[in-house]
Amino acid sequence: VRFTITVEQQMLVDSVSRLTRSEFGAVNGARDLPVGVPRNYLTTFAEHGLAGIALPESAGGQGGRLIDAVLAIEAVAQVNPIAGDALQALNFGAVQQIAHHGTDAIKEKFLRPCLAGQSLTAIAMSEPEAGSSVSELRTTARSEGGQVILNGSKIFTTHGADADFFVVWVRFAPGPDAIGAVIVERDSAGFSIDSSNAFLSGERYGMLYLSDCGVAEENILVGQHGFRAMISVFNLERLGNAARSLALGQAALGQAIAHASERVQFGRRLDEFQGLRWRLAEMLLKLESARLLLYRAATNTDDGLPSESETAMAKLACNRAGFEVANEALQILGGYGYDGDSLVGYLFRRTRGWMIAGGTTEQMLNRIARGMVHQASPAVSTPRRVAEGAK
Ligand SMILES: Cc1cc2nc3c(=O)[nH]c(=O)nc-3n(C[C@H](O)[C@H](O)[C@H](O)COP(=O)(O)OP(=O)(O)OC[C@H]3O[C@@H](n4cnc5c(N)ncnc54)[C@H](O)[C@@H]3O)c2cc1C
């Protein structure tokens, strides 16, 4: 068991932090933040070998390990949250689904431009009537005349406003075993996107509408019976989500320490008050404990994929730590933290979202409990829709 990162990994962390600072700058307030991921963030990271860090070189990746990708995202997001989102898009989410499931032709057409930072992709699973119970999704796919015809709608798609193409989760027939995924390009006929809505964090999300949208059959990424495989790969996305939660919590702690060391009330610096010192110590404890779970999940991989249970624990712990620390930091900054432009306010809003995105905290608890229940009493079966169809 090792509890330190290697010299090479520390060099990676230092170099990506430096790169982010010099190319995009550290973020000091909510007003500094661009809306969406600027394209030059993607190209710059790709040019520096930070796209597909954990993907094999044969797929256009860097041939590194999952833990390296997690460390890089954590380091980058701590300096600049939007740059962290860019690195996430270049390494996890739809990129991983394509790398794991795509044919050579799909990889050539869709993965290569993403890994070059020239194309942005998004993952469209959630629907108005199918959130946590994603296997109840209703978007249909049927083959007709060499095409797949898609009908349905999607909600909350991150990068919906800017993505060039979407990995759309669909059903080929009724029932939980008939789910797969199809790649839909932005300009496809019968496909429209409404990106006028935003999350609490200010990020715009897409509402996608597919109305007899016909795409080439070659765009089928995963045929029916693919749900389990797609969810296994989705665990990678969860680790990127966890890494960013942790990073933003760490950034919030930095804000709290800096403020407490300067702000004087009752004739003393805030950090001289015992009550606040304990609070800072508790914040660090939360982050460090969550970090250990994240690094464990990212290190113990099987065929490049982390375990379901370790991923769920890591995501849950990092989501909680990130949000709770950001919340505490906001309190320590007082009215300055609650100012609408404060960085800590933004970190609070972003970390809150990750307790819902990528599988809610409750779904992570269900996943952890599922492993425990199966081990303790195999005779007790969890209802199928919760056990197997959940995000
Ligand atoms: C910031 C952000 C980014 C997102 N990005 C994307 C994206 O890129 N692509 C995409 O497809 N989706 C995306 N989503 C959607 C996200 O995946 C869903 O919001 C999430 O899965 C929850 O679904 P829901 O909102 O429909 O809530 P519901 O599933 O309706 O759940 C509502 C509440 O009930 C709880 N609940 C539900 N079932 C159970 C149960 N069995 N036991 C206990 N509690 C339960 C949930 O935990 C939650 O608290 C994003 C969401 C957010 C907030």
PDBQT file of the ligand as one rigid body, heavy atoms in Angstrom, charges set to zero:
ROOT
HETATM    1  C1  LIG A 401     -24.587  19.676 -13.265  1.00  0.00    +0.000 C 
HETATM    2  C2  LIG A 401     -25.306  18.552 -13.959  1.00  0.00    +0.000 A 
HETATM    3  C3  LIG A 401     -24.784  18.044 -15.130  1.00  0.00    +0.000 A 
HETATM    4  C4  LIG A 401     -25.440  17.010 -15.803  1.00  0.00    +0.000 A 
HETATM    5  N1  LIG A 401     -24.946  16.558 -16.992  1.00  0.00    +0.000 NA
HETATM    6  C5  LIG A 401     -25.597  15.574 -17.659  1.00  0.00    +0.000 A 
HETATM    7  C6  LIG A 401     -25.117  15.125 -18.933  1.00  0.00    +0.000 A 
HETATM    8  O1  LIG A 401     -24.110  15.618 -19.471  1.00  0.00    +0.000 OA
HETATM    9  N2  LIG A 401     -25.812  14.134 -19.566  1.00  0.00    +0.000 N 
HETATM   10  C7  LIG A 401     -26.918  13.564 -19.015  1.00  0.00    +0.000 A 
HETATM   11  O2  LIG A 401     -27.466  12.666 -19.631  1.00  0.00    +0.000 OA
HETATM   12  N3  LIG A 401     -27.407  13.979 -17.833  1.00  0.00    +0.000 NA
HETATM   13  C8  LIG A 401     -26.776  14.975 -17.134  1.00  0.00    +0.000 A 
HETATM   14  N4  LIG A 401     -27.260  15.411 -15.932  1.00  0.00    +0.000 N 
HETATM   15  C9  LIG A 401     -28.488  14.822 -15.399  1.00  0.00    +0.000 C 
HETATM   16  C10 LIG A 401     -28.235  13.926 -14.198  1.00  0.00    +0.000 C 
HETATM   17  O3  LIG A 401     -27.579  12.750 -14.600  1.00  0.00    +0.000 OA
HETATM   18  C11 LIG A 401     -29.580  13.658 -13.514  1.00  0.00    +0.000 C 
HETATM   19  O4  LIG A 401     -30.065  14.899 -13.046  1.00  0.00    +0.000 OA
HETATM   20  C12 LIG A 401     -29.454  12.666 -12.365  1.00  0.00    +0.000 C 
HETATM   21  O5  LIG A 401     -29.154  11.389 -12.835  1.00  0.00    +0.000 OA
HETATM   22  C13 LIG A 401     -30.722  12.598 -11.517  1.00  0.00    +0.000 C 
HETATM   23  O6  LIG A 401     -31.865  12.463 -12.313  1.00  0.00    +0.000 OA
HETATM   24  P1  LIG A 401     -33.119  13.442 -12.071  1.00  0.00    +0.000 P 
HETATM   25  O7  LIG A 401     -32.605  14.819 -12.058  1.00  0.00    +0.000 OA
HETATM   26  O8  LIG A 401     -34.158  13.078 -13.052  1.00  0.00    +0.000 OA
HETATM   27  O9  LIG A 401     -33.612  13.126 -10.588  1.00  0.00    +0.000 OA
HETATM   28  P2  LIG A 401     -34.526  11.857 -10.144  1.00  0.00    +0.000 P 
HETATM   29  O10 LIG A 401     -33.954  10.605 -10.664  1.00  0.00    +0.000 OA
HETATM   30  O11 LIG A 401     -35.938  12.174 -10.418  1.00  0.00    +0.000 OA
HETATM   31  O12 LIG A 401     -34.278  11.887  -8.570  1.00  0.00    +0.000 OA
HETATM   32  C14 LIG A 401     -34.832  12.892  -7.719  1.00  0.00    +0.000 C 
HETATM   33  C15 LIG A 401     -34.358  12.607  -6.289  1.00  0.00    +0.000 C 
HETATM   34  O13 LIG A 401     -34.840  11.324  -5.872  1.00  0.00    +0.000 OA
HETATM   35  C16 LIG A 401     -33.745  10.511  -5.488  1.00  0.00    +0.000 C 
HETATM   36  N5  LIG A 401     -33.985   9.105  -5.861  1.00  0.00    +0.000 N 
HETATM   37  C17 LIG A 401     -34.371   8.613  -7.061  1.00  0.00    +0.000 A 
HETATM   38  N6  LIG A 401     -34.419   7.270  -7.022  1.00  0.00    +0.000 NA
HETATM   39  C18 LIG A 401     -34.067   6.898  -5.775  1.00  0.00    +0.000 A 
HETATM   40  C19 LIG A 401     -33.907   5.652  -5.117  1.00  0.00    +0.000 A 
HETATM   41  N7  LIG A 401     -34.102   4.490  -5.748  1.00  0.00    +0.000 N 
HETATM   42  N8  LIG A 401     -33.518   5.654  -3.820  1.00  0.00    +0.000 NA
HETATM   43  C20 LIG A 401     -33.290   6.825  -3.167  1.00  0.00    +0.000 A 
HETATM   44  N9  LIG A 401     -33.408   8.034  -3.725  1.00  0.00    +0.000 NA
HETATM   45  C21 LIG A 401     -33.786   8.078  -5.034  1.00  0.00    +0.000 A 
HETATM   46  C22 LIG A 401     -32.561  11.049  -6.246  1.00  0.00    +0.000 C 
HETATM   47  O14 LIG A 401     -31.331  10.683  -5.635  1.00  0.00    +0.000 OA
HETATM   48  C23 LIG A 401     -32.833  12.544  -6.186  1.00  0.00    +0.000 C 
HETATM   49  O15 LIG A 401     -32.398  13.073  -4.977  1.00  0.00    +0.000 OA
HETATM   50  C24 LIG A 401     -26.626  16.454 -15.252  1.00  0.00    +0.000 A 
HETATM   51  C25 LIG A 401     -27.140  16.968 -14.061  1.00  0.00    +0.000 A 
HETATM   52  C26 LIG A 401     -26.496  18.008 -13.411  1.00  0.00    +0.000 A 
HETATM   53  C27 LIG A 401     -27.068  18.542 -12.138  1.00  0.00    +0.000 C 
ENDROOT
TORSDOF 0
